[in-house]
């Protein structure tokens, strides 16, 4: 890892302009990692642009530096492109072309199952979050971890470890967080903003999701769906349902969660969660998706046949 960071450091120091890319349907890990890296490189005097093809969820819009994030580039000439928390190029959405056209490209990621799309890849599947990798990269540069940078890294870790509840959480994770807290950031405020504060729309949609839950294989599998009309009924947004799969996983005896959300008349987004030894990332790869061992996702056609196929295949994971 340190050797790869040396190469990354060399490319960063020699680049005149740097563009940092994060994945579509952004979560706290990709946004927090991008912002921490962007603010860190700016402190070196680098010209930095931060990109995400989608709108930033409200919960992350108050993060330090979030207002600097753009949806697309005006200037197409990029010296160095860096993607954070992306298991494959398609996750960059419409910005993938700009990434590929850069003179040099780097991917910093912690997904175990991934497709190589950058010239240089720094991958650590054991890292609890992409933000953890950014922490070590900035330390390698000797960059001062300011309060703003630390808040972004901590947000990344809190989100990706599901508030320190996932198996990826380890002693190194807490050691990093201890260092971040020394900068004076407000842990309870960040944690409450990310996890313990829900909109009225989210609560109403959750009641609908819970009502539709179907339990299979002696309650080891649970699945549910939220439709476009439901979002319209409660004037809700996509981010209101993001926590649902984790909440479903908290149900006693459940080992696999399958959550469908309607994205359009033609497409459903499928979110997977698992406990124990069930590798949902490998399962998602069969549908051209990806993720982590216990958190993954993919897209399918919006049809009853597609839903039935996914459920049928998920059942095979329970022995």
N, C-alpha and C positions, 0 to 999 in steps of 0.2 A: 504493500500500500504506500509506504513512504517513498519508494522508488518512483511509483506512478505520480505521486504528488510532486516530485521533483520535476518531472516532465511537464506537468500542468503548470507549475510555478514558472518554468522557463517560457512557456507559451504566453502566459498572462503578462509577464514582465515585458515581453517583446511586442505585444499587441498594442496598436494605437487606439483601436475601438473594440469594445467588448459588448456583445449582446447576450443576455441571459434569458433562456427560454424555460417556461414551466408548462405542465400538461393541462389539457382541456379538462372541463369539469373540476376546477382546482380545489384542492383541499388545503388544510393548514400546513401540511408537510411541504408540498411543492411551493406554496406562497411564502411560507416562513423561510425556507431554504434559499429561495431566490432573493428575497429582500436582504437576508443576512449577508449573502455573498455579494450582492450589489452594493450595499452600504460599505462593506469591507473593502471592496476594490476601489470604490470612490475615494476612500481615505488614502489610497495610494496615489491619487491624482489621475486615475484612469477615467476615460470617457466611457460611461456605462449606460446601456439601455436595457430595461427589463420588460419582457413581453409575455402576455398570455392572451390567447385568441378569444377567450370567453370573458364575461363580466366577473369581477371579483365578488364573492359572496359578502354580504353585509357584515358578517361576523369578523371578517378579516380586513375590512376597509379602514379600520382605525389603527392597524399595525404601522409602526414607524417605516415610512418610505412607500407605503401602499399607493399614495397618490401619484407616484412616479411611474407606475406600471402602465404600459401602453398595450393596445390590442394588435397593432401592426406597425411596420416600419415605413418611414418616409424615404430614408436613405437605404439603398439596397446593398451597398458595399460594406461587408462585415469582415474585419480582420480575424476575429475570434468569436465563435459561437459556443456557448456553454449551456447544455440542457441539464436540469436538475430534476431528480425523481421521475424519470421517464424510462419505462421498460422497453419502449419501441418508438420509432420515429412518428408513427401515425398519431401518437398522443399529443403532438405539437399542433395538430389541426392545420389550419390554413397557413401557419407560419413554418411548416416543414420545408417548403421550398427555399425560404430565406436561410434556414439552418444549413441546408445542403449546399447552398451557394457560397457559404462563408469560406474564406481561405483556409482556416483551420477550425476543427470542431472537436468538442470534448463532451462526454456524457458522464455525469456524476450521479450514481444510482445505487440503490440497495435491493433491487428486485432480483430474486434468484432466477426466475424464468424471464428471459428477455431476448430481444432481437438487437443485434449490434447495428447501430446507425450512425455512429460518430467515428472519426479517425482515431481518437484516443478515448478509451473507456476506463473509468475508475469505478469499480463495483465492489461493494462489501455487503453481501447478504446478511452478515451477522450484525450490521448496524441497526439500531432500533428505529432510526429515521434518517432521511437524507440530511436533515439538519445536523445530525451527529457527525456526519462526514464533513459538512461545511465547517463545523466547529474545529475539527482537526486541521482542515486546510488553512483556515485563517490563522490558527495557532502556528502552523508551519511557516506562514508568511511573517509572523511576528506582529500581526495586526492587533491593535488594542480592541478587546471585546467590550465595546461601549454598552451602555444601557439599552440603546435602540437595537443594536445587533443582537444582544443577549435575549431581548424580548422576542425577537423573531425566531431565534433558534429554539427557545423554550416552547414557543407555540408549536413549532414543528414536532418536537418530541412529545408534547402532551397529546396532540392529535393522533400521531402515528402509533403511540403505545396505548391509545384508548384510555388516557388518563392513568398510565402506568399499570394497566391491567392485563396486557398481552404478554405472551411468553418471551417476546423479544426484549422485554425490560430486564436489565441486569445491573450488576454493580457499577459498570462503566457508565451506564445511563444516569444513575443517581449521582455519580462523581461529577459528571459534566454539569448536571443541573445545579449541584452545590456551588460550582464555580460561577455559573451564570447568576445565581441568586446574590452573590457577593457584590454585584454591580448595583444592587438596590431595586431591581425590578419587583413588581408586585405579583407574586405567584398566585395568590388567592383571586385577584382581579382577573388575571389572564385565564385561569382555570374556570372561573365562573362564567366569563364571557364565552368561552369555547364550548363548555359542556353543561353548565348548570343554569343556563338561561334560555327559556323557550318562548317563542312567539305564540300568540293565541291561535294563529293559523296552523302552526305545527301541532299543537295539542288537539285541535279539531280533526286534522288529517290523521293523527295517530289513532284516534278513536275509531276512525273508519278503517284504517289498516288492520287494527286489532280485531275488529268485527269480521273481517274477511280472512283471517288466518286459517290455514288448513294444516292439520298435523298428520304426519305419516310415519310409518315404521315405528310404532309405539312411541310417538312423540319425539323421535330423534330428529325428524325433519319438520321444519315449519316454513311455509311460504305464504306470501301475500302480494297484493298488487295495488298500485295507486294509478288512477287514470287521469288523463288531461282534464276531463270534466270535473274531477275532484279538486284539482288545483284552482280551476276557475270558480267553483262553488265557494271556496273559502278564501279566494284572492291570495293564494299561497304561491311560493316560489320553490324552485328545485331544492334549494338549500334547506328548506323546512323539513324535508324528508330524509336528508343525509344521515341523521342519527338512527333512523328506524332499524336498519339491519343489526346494529350493535345492541339496541334495546330488545330485539327479538332473540338475539343470542343469549341474553341474560335469563331467558325462561328455563326453568329447571328441566333437565333431561335432554334439552335440545342440543344436537351436535352439529347440525347444518342449517343455515338460514339461506333461503332464496327469496330475494325481494325484487319484484318487477316494478318498474316505473315507466309509464308511457311517455315517450319523447316526441312522438309524432304519430300520424296515422299509419306510418310504415315501419316504425321502429320502437323497440322496447329496450331499455337499459336494465341489465341484470346485475344485481349486487349479491355477492356470496360471502358468507362468514362461516367459520368452523371452529370446533374445539378438538383437542386431542391430536390424533395422528392423521387427520383427514386433510389432504393437500388440495385445496380448492383452486390454487393457481394452476396446477397441472390440468385440472378439470376445465378451467376457463380457457386454457390454450387450445382445447379441442374446438372451441367456438371462436377462435381468432382473438381471444382476450388474454388477460394476464393479471399479475398482481403478486401477492405474497402467499406464503404457505396457508395462512388462515384468513386472508382478506383478498378477494379478487373480484373481477367483473368482466362483462362483455356485452355486446349488443346482438339482438336477434330480430327477425322480422316480427311485426306486430300481428300475430295471429294465434288462435287457440291451438293450432297444430304445433307451433313453435314452443309455446308454453308447455304443452304436454310432453314434447320431446325432451325439454330440459329437465322436467320433473322426473320423467322416466329414467333418464341417465343419472340423475342425482341419487335416486333410490339404490342404484348399483354400488354407490360408495359406502352404504351401510351393509355390513356383513353380519 
